[in-house]
């Protein structure tokens, strides 16, 4: 081929897009089907989040408006005073601080316990390993109502009842089998060269775990943290037992009792308190959503 010449390529009629004529039969069906799926999913999503929207709407109403407005989400008059009363008068400022301390402490304890257990179960073979897993799984089916009595007795003997430390240990003392198994599956898939390199550098068991293995399990840690945070933040029974004699140590879930009197209930204040208690959970979940999905995807693969 000499310079200055051009090559004429034949047109592939099979790959050429049609420029006119009638559309092929059934070409509009996928688009119509996608719109139908979108409409169905939108209705399902609205029905799913409607109770949350109703609670938020009720937090801006008075008691009379709550019972007369029915399913309407628009208040007749926006009452921001409900949040002020819930935060100051009902003591939700102290309850929020208590919930943050208890929840963060429980998350730290659960992550350390599940991560160390998962590391040993995932990286080491020892006698009684299957028996240990069986006992761990069986313990997870014990209801909280049956285990609360020995937990209270043990906490009393240790001098931790009633106290914030005792409440943290009681909330984080469950089996947490799901978290331990998540770490077990993740650590079992890591290459042995990581531990061998750490041992060559003179690292022992704890240094290898905290400096090498645990930082690599970020998605699993985020997943366990989110699940533990939600479960601890919304737990009612255990904090009620541990704060029964000292209302100043109540968490937000137990603090809802402040809106219920002997003969009446402050429904608008209760809705405002419930909305305040939901905000931290939603913020934590949205911040760690990507890591939560990655952790669950990794658990399914393992």
N, C-alpha and C positions, 0 to 999 in steps of 0.2 A: 504494500500500500504506500503510495507516494504522498508527500506532503501536499496539502491544499485540496485533497480529494475528500469526499464525504461518502459515507456508507449509508444506504437506505435499507432500514430494517423492515421486514414484513410485519404487518399488524396482526397480533394474535387476537382473532375475533372471539375466542372463547373467554379471554380475560378482559376484553374491552367492556366497559360499562355501557349499558343501553342509554341512549340519549333521548329516547321518546317512546311513544307507544303506551299501551296499558300496563299498569303494575301487575306483577305476577299474583296469582290467586293465593290468598292467605298471607300476603306480605304485611298487612296491618294487624294480624292477630297477636304477634308477640308484644307489640306496643300496647294493645288493649289489655292483654293479660297482665303486663307489668303494672298498668294503672289500677287494675282490679286488685292485684296483690298489695299495692301501696295503700289502697283505700281500706282493705281488710286489716292490714297491719296497723294503720292509723287508728282505726276504731278500737282494736285490741289494746294498743298503747294508751289511748285515752281512758279506756275503762280500767286499765292497770294503775295509772297514776291519778285517777280521779280522787280516791280517798286522801291522798297526800295534798292535792289541791284544795279539797274541802276543809282539811284541818287548817291549812294556811289561811283560807278565807274565814273560817270560824274564829281565828285568833284576832281578827279585826272587827268582830261583831260583839254586841252585848247578848246576854242570855236570851232575851225575848226575841231578838232578830235570828238567833240560831234556830229556834224552834218554829218560827213563822216563815222563814225564807225557804224552807224545804231544801231542794237540791241546788238552789241558786248559789253561784260563786261570787256574786257581786254584793258586797255589804251595802246596806242603806246608808250607813255612816261609818267612816273609817276610824276605829278607836285604837290609836297608838298607845293609849294609856294602859291597855292590857299588858303590853310588854314591859312597861315601866313598873307596873304592879307586880308582875311575875319576877322581875329581876331584883327589885328592891324589897317590896313588902313581903313576898313569899320566900325570900332568901335564896333565890336561884343563883346569885353571885357566888355565895359560899358553896352551894351544891355543885356548881360548874367547876370550881377549883378542886373540890374533893374528887369529882369524876375524872378530871384530867390527871391528878396525882395517882389515883387508883388504876386507871386505864393504862397510863404510860408504864407504871411499875409492873403491871401484869403482862403487858406486851414484852417488856424486856426479859422477864423471868421465863415466859413461855418460849421465846425465841432461843434463849440460851439453852434451855432444857431440851427442846425439840431438836435443835441443831446438833448438840453433842450426842444425843441418843441416835439421831439419824446418821451421824458420821461414823459411830461405832458399828451400827447395824449395816451400813452400806459398804464399809471398807474392811471390816474384820470378820473372820469366821471363828466362832467359838462354840463350845458345847452349851446346849440349852438355848440356842438362838431362836429356834422355832417355838420352843415352849414360852420363851419370854414374849415373843410377838403374840402368841395365843392369849397369854394372860393380859397383855396390854389391850388387845381387842375386846376381850371379855369385860375388862374393867370399864371400858367406854360405854357399855350398855347399862351400867348401874345408874338409876335415877338420882338426881341431886337431892331429892327429898329423903332418900335413904342414907346418903353419905353425909348429910349436913350435921347429924348428931355426933358422929365420931370426929368430924372436923372441928366442931365447937369444943368438944371435950379436949382434944389435943391442943387446940389454941389456948384454952384456959390453963392447961398444965404448963404450957410454955410461957405463960404470962402475956399472950398476944391478943387476948379477948377482953374487952373490945378495943381495937386499935386499927390504925390505917395499915400498918405492916401485916397484921393478922388478916385483914380483909384482902390485901393484895395476894398473900400466900394462899388464901382460901379460894380466890377466883382463879388463880393460876395452877391450882393443884389437881385439875382434872386430867384425864388421860391424854387429851390432845393427840389422839392417835393419827388424825389426818395430817397434822403438821409434822409429826415424826416420820410418817411414811413418805411425805413429800420430800423431806431432806434425805431419807434413805434412798429413794429412787434417783435423786439427783447426784448424790455423792457416789453411788455405785457406778455411774457412767463416766466419771472423770478418769483420765488416764493415770496410770501408776507413776509415770515419769514426774508428775508434780511432787508427790511425796518423796520420791527418790532424790530429786534435786534439793528439796528442803533438808533432807537428812544429810546429804553431802555437805551442805552449808552449816551443819551442826545444830539444826533445829530439832527440838523434841516434839512430843505429842501436842502439847498445848500451843506452842509457837507455830507448828505446822497448821493446826486447826484455825487459830485466830488470824494468822498472817497470810495464809495461802488459801485454804479451803473455804472458810466462811465468807471472805470477800467475793469469791466467785459465785456464791449462791444468792446473789442479789434478788433475782426474780422470785425465788422461793421464799426468801426472807420477807419480801414485800407482801406476798400472798398470805403467809402466816400472820404477819402484822395486821393486815386488813381484817382477816377473819377474826382474830383475837380482839382487835379493837372494837368491832361491831358487837361481838358477843359480850364483852366485858362492859361496854358502855351502856348497853340495854339490859343488862342483868338486873333483876329485881329481887329475887328470893334471897340470895346470899348477902347482898348489902343490907337488906331489911333485917336479917337475923343479927348481923354484926353491928348495926347502928340502932338497934331497938332501944337501948338504954341511953344513947347519946345522939339526939337528933342533929346536933351540929356536924356530925360526921357523915350525914346522909349524902348519897349521890343523887344525880338528877332523876334517875328512874324512881327512887324511893321518895324524892322530894315532891313528886306529883301528888302525894297524899296531903300536902299542905292546902290543896284546893278543895279537899273534900271534908266537909264538916259533919257534925252529928245529924243535922236535919236538912242540909242543903249542900249543893256542889257548885262551885264557881266554874261553869263550863267554858266561858270565854277565857278565863285565866288558865284553865287546864289546856286549852288549845294553844294558847301562846307559849306555855311552858313546853308542850310537846314539840312545837315548832323550833323553839330554842335548842332543845335536846337533839333534834335531827340535823341541825346545821353542821356541827363538827363531823358527824359521820359522813355526810355527803361531801364535805370538803376533803376529808382524808381519802375517801374512795376515788374521787375524781383526780386527786394528785397522784395516787398510786395505781390508777386503773391500768395503765400500760404494763407495768410490772406485774400486776395481778393476773392479767391475761397471759403474759409470757410464762409466769409460773405455773398456771393451770395447764397451758399447752405443753410445757415440759413434763408435767406430771402425767398427762395422758400418753405422751410418747414413751415414757418409761414404763 
